[in-house]
Amino acid sequence: MALVIACVICGTACSTLTRPAIEAAPGGGNKLRFAVLPMVNMSGQRAPLKEMRQSLMRGLVAEGRVIFDDEDMERFMVRHRMRYMGGIDIVTAQALRKEAGVDAVLITTLEQYADTRPPAIALTARLVATGDMPIILWMETVGMSGEDVPGLLGLGLINDIARLQVKAFARLTGSLAKFLAGGTGAESGRSDRRFKPKTFYSSSFIRPGRKYTIAVAPFLNRSERNDADDFLALHVISQLTKVGIFEVIDPGAVREKLLFFRFVMQEGLSIRQADLIHNSLQADFILTGKVMEYQDVGGTPQVEFNVLVFERKNKKIVWTSWSANKGDDGVFFFDRGWIRTAAAIASKMTQAVVRDMAARGAIQDGQLPEEKSSPRGPWQLDRVD
């Protein structure tokens, strides 16, 4: 069941959490309260979820967080019949703030868990503000294999899943601690050129100095991997939170609207459906796409997907792209740069897509909006009605 964590954070940290939902927190002052939901296991394998959750909790305690008893949160979940742990909808976010005094929710998803030699683990975690709209404040993805850094004579190999798990959770809690201590969550620097989109089309739609609200709708899964659409969406969302120009609505709120409108998206999101989601969530953009390949079992990892973005204001598609990569792309000597998990490849690929979209979609001061495309010419996704 869910566990409530209260964090006593210095004034500098609180000033960094600038979302209106956090500023209006019931606790006020320098004290914030967090709910940590049970981990969602989408790996398809049995995993020690309770122990892994405790590992996460110990990491938070090590960072100076104070753990409170979870009985109140359990009663809240029973009272509101809260069963879905993969996201927070608007009604639940409002009730958590008003009734439970919770300022933000930590949601963790296990994507891969392989207790083999070498082992592998992949997971994502995100911190979502409660209140009127569940906006993602921080998000991180981690994908690791025991042979990522073999080193000289194989001395860097990790053959114990427990050791790899500790390393993965340390990265998550370290990133969260950095954010709570005053970091913005945004990342700078260049993305790996190997993982840039193979083709793209973009119009100029991002004005300098503005922040935009974006919602990520479910991807269409055409791969052989179950839940590949959910994994890819989480990787895209993580990267959207890091470019500094988007406020990302939690996918739990998008799911709530899809259920309310009773949408069945057998062939993807239509213009009409996107328009309804736009208006109901007051989002500036809707991002969706399709996953064609997402595999890392029995060979070299491969990921292939496409992305498109609908704009609410002008009711048009402002970005489309297609990406395809393997774990050994650009690797020539001694396996240097080889990526062993699909999660790690997807993270790099979505980073390149989102950064390209932010850069190519930017409108310079005094410049009229323009359209851009890859050297192969404008590229479109499957037709939408």
HURAWO-V529698 format. One record per pair of residues at least 24 apart in sequence whose C-alpha atoms are under 6 Angstrom apart, sorted by the first residue. I is the first residue (numbers start at 0). J is the second residue. Records with the same first field share a line. If there is no record, write none. Layout:
BEGIN
I = J / J
END
This chain:
BEGIN
0 = 37
1 = 35 / 36 / 37
2 = 34 / 35 / 69
3 = 33 / 34 / 35 / 67 / 69
4 = 32 / 33 / 34 / 66 / 67
5 = 31 / 32 / 33 / 65
6 = 31 / 32 / 64 / 65
12 = 179 / 180 / 181
15 = 181
20 = 130
24 = 102
25 = 100
32 = 101 / 102
33 = 101 / 102 / 103 / 104
34 = 104
35 = 104 / 105
36 = 106
38 = 107 / 108
39 = 108
40 = 109
41 = 109 / 110
42 = 110 / 111 / 112
58 = 172
86 = 251
87 = 251
88 = 251 / 252 / 255
89 = 132 / 252
92 = 129 / 130
93 = 130 / 131
96 = 129 / 130
102 = 129
103 = 127 / 128 / 129
114 = 160
116 = 158
117 = 145 / 158
118 = 144 / 145 / 160
119 = 143 / 144
133 = 248 / 249
134 = 247 / 248 / 249
135 = 247 / 249
138 = 237
142 = 342 / 343
184 = 241
185 = 241 / 242 / 243
186 = 241
190 = 351
194 = 348
195 = 351
196 = 321 / 322
197 = 321 / 322
198 = 320 / 321 / 373
199 = 319 / 320 / 372 / 373 / 378
200 = 318 / 319 / 371 / 372 / 377 / 378
201 = 317 / 318 / 370 / 371
202 = 317 / 360 / 369 / 370 / 371
203 = 360 / 361 / 362 / 368 / 369
204 = 360
205 = 360 / 361 / 362
206 = 361 / 362
210 = 244 / 245
211 = 245
212 = 245 / 246 / 247 / 282 / 283
213 = 247 / 282 / 283 / 284 / 285
214 = 247 / 248 / 285
215 = 285 / 286 / 287
216 = 287
218 = 287 / 288 / 289
219 = 267 / 289
220 = 289 / 290
221 = 290 / 291
222 = 291 / 292
234 = 346
235 = 349
238 = 350
269 = 383 / 384
283 = 311
284 = 309 / 310 / 311
285 = 309
295 = 340 / 341
299 = 326
300 = 325 / 326 / 340 / 341
301 = 325
END
